[in-house]
């Protein structure tokens, strides 16, 4: 499960930032405005790991991966401290009920491997915040990914049309 979580975070962040390269940072290398946002909005966070990424245009973004309450969170912030992307990995007990119901209705002998909420916040020229949910189920040793929009309607793929940055 830990390997899958790492792959899911890498996949979602790579989709979000294009094929950006990550460079690990120490906290003192992160702008105070970025740190301030993170610790204000995730006050009881633990195990914070920082990295910096650049999108295809070369714009720098700061990524924090952390434990917050019982979830794993990946937050991507602009250099001015504005949150542009967030991935929350839910624990099984906190997964949205519609997603759990979908799995129960559509799969026999399944195991929910992960549920993620991906939020692309309005930023720059993007004026809309977009939310997608990702359900990962395992059936007979095979994993399947199912995507949902904010209204819990199923989609065939990750919706990238309104990413905060491309």
C-alpha positions as CSV (number, residue, x, y, z in Angstrom):
1,X,0.0,0.0,0.0
2,X,2.8,2.4,0.8
3,X,4.3,1.8,-2.7
4,X,1.0,2.5,-4.3
5,X,0.5,5.7,-2.2
6,X,3.9,6.9,-3.3
7,X,3.1,6.1,-7.0
8,X,-0.3,7.8,-6.8
9,X,1.3,10.9,-5.4
10,X,4.0,10.9,-8.0
11,X,1.4,10.3,-10.8
12,X,-1.0,13.0,-9.6
13,X,1.7,15.6,-9.1
14,X,3.4,14.7,-12.4
15,X,0.0,15.1,-14.2
16,X,-0.5,18.4,-12.3
17,X,2.9,19.9,-13.0
18,X,3.7,18.2,-16.3
19,X,6.9,16.3,-16.3
20,X,8.6,18.5,-13.8
21,X,11.7,17.3,-11.9
22,X,11.6,17.5,-8.1
23,X,14.4,18.7,-6.0
24,X,14.3,18.0,-2.3
25,X,14.6,21.0,0.1
26,X,15.2,21.6,3.7
27,X,12.6,23.8,5.4
28,X,14.9,26.8,5.6
29,X,15.0,26.7,1.8
30,X,11.3,27.2,1.6
31,X,9.9,30.8,1.5
32,X,8.3,31.9,4.8
33,X,5.0,32.7,3.0
34,X,4.8,29.1,1.8
35,X,5.6,27.7,5.2
36,X,3.2,30.1,6.8
37,X,0.3,28.9,4.6
38,X,1.1,25.2,5.2
39,X,1.4,25.4,9.0
40,X,-1.7,27.6,9.3
41,X,-3.9,25.3,7.2
42,X,-2.4,22.0,8.4
43,X,-1.5,23.0,12.0
44,X,-1.1,19.5,13.4
45,X,1.0,18.1,10.5
46,X,3.8,15.7,10.9
47,X,6.6,14.3,8.8
48,X,6.7,17.3,6.4
49,X,8.9,16.7,3.4
50,X,9.6,19.6,1.0
51,X,10.6,19.7,-2.6
52,X,10.6,22.3,-5.4
53,X,9.2,21.6,-8.9
54,X,9.1,23.7,-12.1
55,X,6.3,23.4,-14.6
56,X,7.0,23.4,-18.4
57,X,7.2,27.2,-18.4
58,X,9.8,27.1,-15.6
59,X,7.6,28.5,-12.9
60,X,8.7,27.3,-9.5
61,X,6.2,25.5,-7.1
62,X,6.8,24.2,-3.6
63,X,5.5,20.7,-2.7
64,X,4.9,19.5,0.8
65,X,4.1,15.9,1.6
66,X,2.9,15.4,5.1
67,X,0.7,13.5,7.6
68,X,-2.3,15.6,8.7
69,X,-4.7,14.1,11.2
70,X,-5.2,10.6,9.8
71,X,-4.6,11.4,6.1
72,X,-1.6,11.7,3.9
73,X,-1.6,15.1,2.1
74,X,0.4,16.5,-0.8
75,X,0.1,20.3,-1.1
76,X,1.6,22.3,-4.0
77,X,2.0,26.0,-3.4
78,X,3.1,28.9,-5.6
79,X,6.1,31.0,-4.4
80,X,3.7,33.6,-3.0
81,X,2.1,31.0,-0.6
82,X,-1.0,30.3,-2.6
83,X,-2.3,26.7,-2.6
84,X,-2.7,25.5,-6.2
85,X,-3.0,21.7,-5.8
86,X,-3.9,19.4,-3.0
87,X,-4.1,15.6,-2.8
88,X,-5.7,14.0,0.2
89,X,-5.4,10.2,0.7
90,X,-8.3,9.2,2.8
91,X,-8.3,6.4,5.4
92,X,-10.9,3.7,4.7
93,X,-13.1,5.0,7.4
94,X,-13.2,8.5,6.1
95,X,-13.6,7.7,2.4
96,X,-16.7,9.4,0.8
97,X,-19.6,7.1,1.1
98,X,-20.6,7.4,-2.6
99,X,-17.2,6.0,-3.6
100,X,-17.4,3.1,-1.2
101,X,-21.0,2.4,-2.4
102,X,-19.7,2.5,-6.0
103,X,-17.1,-0.1,-5.2
104,X,-19.6,-2.4,-3.3
105,X,-22.1,-2.2,-6.2
106,X,-19.6,-2.8,-9.1
107,X,-17.0,-5.2,-7.8
108,X,-17.2,-8.7,-6.3
109,X,-14.7,-9.6,-3.6
110,X,-12.9,-6.3,-3.8
111,X,-10.5,-4.4,-1.6
112,X,-10.3,-0.7,-1.6
113,X,-6.6,0.1,-1.9
114,X,-6.9,3.9,-1.8
115,X,-9.2,6.8,-2.2
116,X,-7.7,10.2,-3.1
117,X,-9.3,13.7,-3.4
118,X,-7.4,15.8,-6.0
119,X,-8.2,19.5,-5.9
120,X,-6.8,21.9,-8.5
121,X,-7.4,25.4,-7.1
122,X,-8.1,28.5,-9.2
123,X,-4.7,30.1,-9.9
124,X,-3.2,32.3,-12.6
125,X,-5.4,32.2,-15.7
126,X,-7.4,29.3,-14.4
127,X,-10.5,30.8,-12.7
128,X,-12.1,27.5,-11.6
129,X,-11.4,25.1,-8.8
130,X,-11.7,21.5,-9.9
131,X,-12.1,18.4,-7.7
132,X,-11.6,14.8,-8.8
133,X,-11.8,11.7,-6.7
134,X,-9.7,8.6,-7.4
135,X,-10.8,5.1,-6.2
136,X,-8.3,2.3,-6.4
137,X,-9.7,-1.2,-6.0
138,X,-8.1,-4.6,-6.1
139,X,-10.0,-7.5,-7.5
140,X,-8.2,-10.8,-7.8
141,X,-4.8,-9.3,-7.6
142,X,-5.5,-6.7,-10.2
143,X,-5.9,-3.0,-9.4
144,X,-8.4,-0.7,-11.2
145,X,-8.6,3.0,-10.9
146,X,-12.0,4.8,-11.2
147,X,-12.3,8.6,-11.4
148,X,-15.2,10.7,-10.1
149,X,-15.9,14.4,-10.4
150,X,-17.0,16.6,-7.5
151,X,-20.6,15.6,-8.0
152,X,-19.5,11.9,-7.7
153,X,-20.2,11.1,-11.3
154,X,-17.8,8.5,-12.8
155,X,-15.3,9.5,-15.4
156,X,-12.9,7.3,-17.5
157,X,-9.8,9.3,-16.8
158,X,-8.3,12.0,-14.6
159,X,-9.9,15.3,-15.6
160,X,-7.1,17.7,-16.7
161,X,-9.0,20.4,-18.5
162,X,-8.9,22.9,-15.7
163,X,-5.6,22.2,-13.9
164,X,-4.3,25.2,-12.0
165,X,-1.1,25.0,-14.0
166,X,-0.3,22.8,-16.9
